């Protein structure tokens, strides 16, 4: 079933949860609504399901206007973050619940229900737990049972509201791979809400990045990560280093430190350059326009090394984050206090007024550093405040 969201707006008192949001999801696609808390992603999911009513706009399912339809008429399965299983019912009865409460004319026989429930339990690989109660299951097992219950009524659309948010990291990783495989097998049009960038990148075929009630960008995981259209998308999808300066005759001038600017950057007096930590290259050889940096801290993070660098040539105490592979780190052979030279690769350039006083956001939360420009003697300098 295809989904069309047309000009949806929703307010809660004075708070605007959604502001004229439009979105199309083809049949069989698995889409992630990604964004920080309060950006409107859960409100949009609940409006699609019929659990909330929009103030304006329409919801079309397979081309038919379902804006005013009751949730039961939409043929939608909903999986909540905290499972919402019936504690007094066994696993079998939880999965069978949606089938048993159907109208008498539509209700299957108990024999058919039994066969269907066990087929679903085998699908989620938990048929051996049919007689258990929810309190006897792990968090990951409960979430799979909640998904089986949603699938029992054969929904045309599956909606998942942060389905793995209450689980620990290892279980989340296992279940999101499992969800991807399950979707590839069933091909149900699915939307899941998450604030976890890694989860959205790994599971979905497309990502809808939301912020403050609007859609910032829609694209494949590769598109939104490699080609972010706004400063928010750039800094929300992973770590970034943010530099301020100007573009002059094909060069990005950062307080005297010159970097080749992308061709599309044009000529601009005030810009912000966003650079991923893995797009900062290190060398031990001094070259023109490459500033020296001092290694402040080295962190071994599995297959990569993360370095924090001071760049005294820029006249600030700000730290630049760099990520290199194990092989690159071994070739550099540097220690804390050593001097290296840095080169920026693939900087994303945005007009300065669109990126003022932004907070650097990583996949585990918001860092405490903000970088604001100060103009002195006609030059742009960075000042860090924490």
Phi, psi and omega in degrees: 000130178277156181232131173236125176251119185242111170052046182281130174230145180208130175240146170241097187067235179271355183269126178269107180279322180221136185233092174058054183270132176231143186198141175237132179234113180293161179299135175087000183272150175249111187242140176255133168265112188242136176172171180287169177302137178085007183276349177107001186293318179290323177299318179296318179299316182291328177290320176299321181286339185093009178277343174227154176253134179284153174283330180206155178103178184226151171243122178244130177245119186055036177084355181258134181291115180244019185304320183260002183287148176290153182304327181291337184273354187268351179056052183240135172260137185234129177243123184268162180298320185255036169070309181057036175280152177278114187295332183274358181252149174290170176304314180302312183292328176297315181291325182282347189306310183298330179283324183285339181263007175295159175302149186306321183291336183256351187285129177290164174289162179299328179294315179294319178300315181299315180297318183293317181297315181292328175297318180292320179296325175292322180299320179267008173064038181224027181296337181283357180250017187304326184267359180280164174255156183308323181294345180267005184251157172284169179299317179296322178292319178299319182292325177291325176293319177299322178291319178299320179297320179294326182281342186299325183273011178054061181290153175275339180224140177243123180244132183232120182261099183044058189297338183247010186296331183268006185255158178284167191302315183294320179291321178301316182297319180294316185288327180289327173295319180296319179297320179298315179295321180296318179295320178298332180277320187265330179058038174276135175302122189225142174230129174231142182266136177204155170249005182266110183299317181298320179297313180298319182294323186279325190266318194273157172272332173220152179239133173253108182271123184244151179203125176052044173082006178229164177269122179276321182195147174234133178180177175293162176307319180294318182297313184288333180277314184277334183228061179296135185270344182224159176303322181299312181299318182300315184274340179283326182270070177102175181286149173217150166262135183244124180239144178245143179182215179215158177256126184219112175051050175083004179241144171265111184263113181247083179055047178091347177266117188256134181229136175304130181267148175301150184301325183283356184291333179069211179241113183222143182280322183227119180223163170240130179252124180256126183227125177293149178304326179281353176262014172256113181267144180245143175218155178266355183261129177289134178225155177304139176072002176259118182281149173285150178221150179254131179287114181269319185209144177236127181236122177276115183239068178071246184278354180231164172245136178249127182243141171252128186239142168262138179241083184298336181296341182270358175073022178225170177258018184288154181253136174256134179262134181229142178234124180231156178288165178301318181295317179297319181295318180296325179290323178291318178055053182252160178229170177303132181097346179286160178257133175229170177240141189244145178230132179268131180242137175057050176290143175261122186257129177232150175303139184304321184293341179274352188227021183291139173050047180273155177259133180286126184245131177248179184288349180248005176145196184256129178280165187267004184260133171237144183243118180242137181281148171231136183258124179217129180056036177078004180246154179261124180242157177258139171235136181256135173233145182237000000 
